[in-house]
């Protein structure tokens, strides 16, 4: 009954995201693993799927690209009443340093694409910098580099003014996005000039490749 | 100064000027060259001879004299300057009393002059070998240079002129020269450079006479010499000669009677100046330098210099304003800059209020934003690699672009430009003009002949005439046919028309022929006149003989026919006119008649005025009498016709002239032409033309540049293929003419129509498009120019003006593709707006896109094309035009910010306010408490219930309304409100503060390890892997976001307890006889099986025992341990209680504000035998378990949350009276505990409490608060804190705290002796110890309210003691401070110890009942580190505390009322908790208890037990009473209820149980209330 009612007049819209954290480019590092989590607003709730995950450790590809491939799947469905606070995926990459200490290699975040279809995103990653030269040396020595207290910091704008970061590496994520009831609730996310969004997004995906 | 220096330069040249001028004069003068030659030769030698000694001798000789003269003035001049004045000036005019400054300027002038002179000297010396070129140059120079003087030095020269009058006659030369000059140049009355020169160079000292002669002769020789040399250059100088012609006469005489034209000796003297080497001492130079130069110091500029006077520097950052980071400048540079700026005028405005240089925040980004480039192992980086991409055609989104929808849309326009013919060109000679005219006429003639209209019309006329004739013939034979009649008249009309047309054509033919012949004749005559031909044009007139007779006949017939027709016509006309005449005459006559009658009437009336008026009107209306038409005369008509025929037709019999134009004539070759013509032809050759092709006003291509041929034709023969994308709006050709190598000018522009779609390449006709230019060209050769009037007549009359014009032959067509498809944008392809007549309909196509923005253009176009205003397609365009034409679009007279905001507004404000959803979102965004973490705001309006806002609105409404229902006490209600407000404001403050982040909030960073730490960590390596005494390890902390109900548990580990009260044996005599009251005995009897052997020994001592268990209740969840035995039980049990956050919100802020408390109650489990009969004892056990509350420990959840774990031994809060229980005193033999136990007066329990999983406690806010403390003090405090923290990281060290206003206050300011309430002191006037206890009790009675609860755990606020008392709530700090202050006032030594503990009020004892382990001897520096030391002496901080505390009187009545109310509420509650049982109240017992409670208060619950017990037993002999008094400070009712509930008295479920409840409220000053609740259950024993 509830399902029927929902079908008749939806009160929430659904956003299904699947895809994978495909690969990363960290030319200077090897043997990395990554963690992901989603950050979303008050009006969002995950209905199914894993909100957080931690991947296997991967070594560099031997070829010229030197990509670190995880192909770590993401599959989550959100329900929401408000597009504000659209989910962001936060990826943090870790790996051993010279002495085998587990060290963070990059943080990055990107919004889950709005439009349904297949998308590919490359996220530039960054890590917080030590506050001083001395700190830098000691952190290198003892293998404890500065880390964010909460990786979710990278998904929000607040408080960024106090930190210094250094960019390193990229992570490529592919998303397949399906939305439900968004248009019914008045949120039209497909570009206006598209007559047939499915076709266009397909070609879009091809272009992205 | 600039002017002066210019002058000096001129002076330098002057010598030569003079000379050259002289030379010019002499040239003219001295005709007898021979004489001059001779003279010259001798003089040259002479001069040479003379010059040398002069140069050597004169200088030193003159110097002393000059110095003498100099000294006079040197007296008043600067002494330094005196040395450098080799020559005297003309006497200083008396009028000019020079100031010092002026003088120094002159001094400087003199210097410069000297330099110039020495230059001139050297030049003069070189004069001999090569003076010539200089002459010329100087001549010219003078002309220009002297002019400058005139402009600039009027004043000065006037000045000098005055001086001149004083000059001696020796200056004559100057005068003469001057005169001469004045003549030769502009006749102004101010002197020129000459005078200036003299002014500066002349020596007015005495002079030997012979010099004059010398100079004279020398001059002569010089001039002669120059004359000779100058001969060659005569021609050049001749120019100047001409100029000076007029002045000749005067010069003559001047030269003749001159005395000293050149003052050579003086010059020689000038040139030789001997003076000491110029040296300025080092110190002097330094002095000078110091005046000009400035070395900024690198020392810091004192602040006072940088800020305005009497101002303190103001630091915006300290005021809480964001100032941004200044760019980094090294201190020394900054100082230098500041010093430099301060030297300047108004230097201070570069400084800000804070005394620093104004600077924008550093714009440098901290990190590079450029992405890194990864290089492959191969050299080329992938980003830099060049990839081939096939060119892609951009897709146009513009509908005005052709073929944007069509990928293969390639359209091509072929423009064929074959050539250009000028019909007029500036370089046309007169002949050309005629030729062009002739050609034009001939073309016209050819065209006419081709059309042959005359012939056509003549034939038509004949045909018509025949037709008329035939029809007339027919009508003649037959009956007159009305149809035929009609047709005849029609024919006649047509005949008339045709004839008129034919006549006109014939006339035209004739005149054309005539003009052709005339022009040809003119041309021939012109050729004859100029004796050459320019054009190959030749006109032949071919005569075509005609048969004279037939011709004449035709001619005559024609004339006759015409005459007849005309006559007929005239007749008709005559008849018509006649008729008209008749009618008019009739009218006139009738009118006349009427007039006459009128007149008669008028006369009768005989009124003059009216008559006049009438007459006037009559005259105006009087019609003219018609004139009868004349009949046409045949002769006249014939005459007319013949005349016309002569004019317009060839005479009969005359041969037909056919002109034929040919270009066979020969053009006269150049060498036979006169010069002007040759120039013209050369000019033509120099000229060339090219064309630019502009498509949509953009240049797309241009032709090659071709020379104009002599017949002014240019052949291009180029075809341009335009591949087009844009719809062709315009096609334009521009003709450019280039002259020689340089100039290119636009001759003309012409528009080519865009071809129709049917015009395809190959089929297109070549069209000639005329152009013309309004350029005005005048040439200085035979060319007639353009736009310039010229004439063919010799006398210049009959002028004509021709403009450059010509024709371009071109063809424009659409190309045809490879497969024969024309490359035309199909009209059907255009979606809308561009149908076939696209020019008219589509605005863009016709006026271009740019036109759309130009309203006027658009409106004009709309008016022209007559847009259909009703066509919906044009709706927006029409609207635009309406606005434009109505002028509504005028610029408003005001400026509006964000004028487009309206457009972007998502919804109107009203709508936003009305919408519940938006409201909810807004409230949440504002972080209003009720909605702060509201999740999933419904999407639809209808899903939001009004209930959601109820709480919030209620709160808003009741903000100012005091609700006394919950509080039972007006004051407390007020306080609660106040507290609420403070809380709100503080929370808001911290919510904003929460959005400020520190680095440590975001980034975990390892501290730089100190050496000590490193050592310690080294030690750690040696630690045993499995220590014998394991410590609790830190567990992983969890962020609170992902939690939900049931995820969190509270773990309570109850380990052991000490000194639990034990049951007392009943000693009362009353009890013994009662059989049934053998409960204790019974119990003892039943217990042996449970008791350990040791206790059985106790049993032997007849000692009552206890079976305690612990019950933990939290959020109404209850858990209990197993029952242990004895007063020192050991449970070691772990209890798990679920934790539920309010509203399911597990965020940090929410958790921090959880007010729930953990109640740890200790009960005694009592077994009652319920057996009625002893006989049954053997067969079954019938016991009832009762629990007796012994005491409790309360721990707020917030404490656990913040401490993350609680581990320790706590004092059990045991009521002062526990009926049936007592402390065992000195009965225990366990010596080990004796020492401890003797000290402790209560029971203790050891607990470990924590939360599973561990939650990350909210971080305290470290916002930097405002402060009024001294900066130095704060720094010291920080340092002190850091030091302490380093030594004992686990210990808290406080130096500053935040007061209730949110300001940082130094902690010692809170400590100040304050008077305790007088009543308390009065109570024990002698016993200070007792008084102190009383005071401590008073303080303890003030309710405890942790800051973390009231302020959502954000920070610790310290209120002053008066605030504390006003609020009647506070946490440990306030209590401690108040107590400390009281003790200080009572003359005790008191310290404040700050520790971390559960907020029990134990410190009131500690102040004097010292915890054992702390040594309070602060004099031992080893143990106590003082904050204030020698280095930082105590600055005598004033206290923030009030001078005196004012206490309100005790309000007994209010206390009494409150007492009643509390009692009532509690009774109701107990009944409520026992829904299944009837609750009976024992009034007797209640009254007994009520009497007893004040006693308790008086003795503070001590030493009354036994009496009380006895008394109770006495009074309630029949009942088994179990109960206890609860003592609490009063804040609200709720805690009281909670406390009563936690004791579990109500849980007794014996059916006949009765209850007794008594409340006593004791009021202390300042409304501090002590509440006693005595609750007891009674079971009637039989």
Interface residues (C-beta under 8 A of the other chain):
Chain A: X9 X11 X12 X13 X25 X27 X42 X43 X44 X45 X51 X64 X80 X81 X82 X84 X124 X128 X130 X131 X134 X135 X138 X139 X142 X144 X146 X147 X148 X149 X150 X153 X158 X159 X160 X161 X162 X163 X164 X165 X166 X167 X168 X185
Chain B: X366 X367 X368 X371 X372 X374 X376 X377 X378 X921 X924 X933 X934 X935 X936 X937 X938 X939 X940 X943 X995 X996 X997 X998 X999 X1001 X1002 X1003 X1004 X1005 X1006 X1008 X1009 X1039 X1042
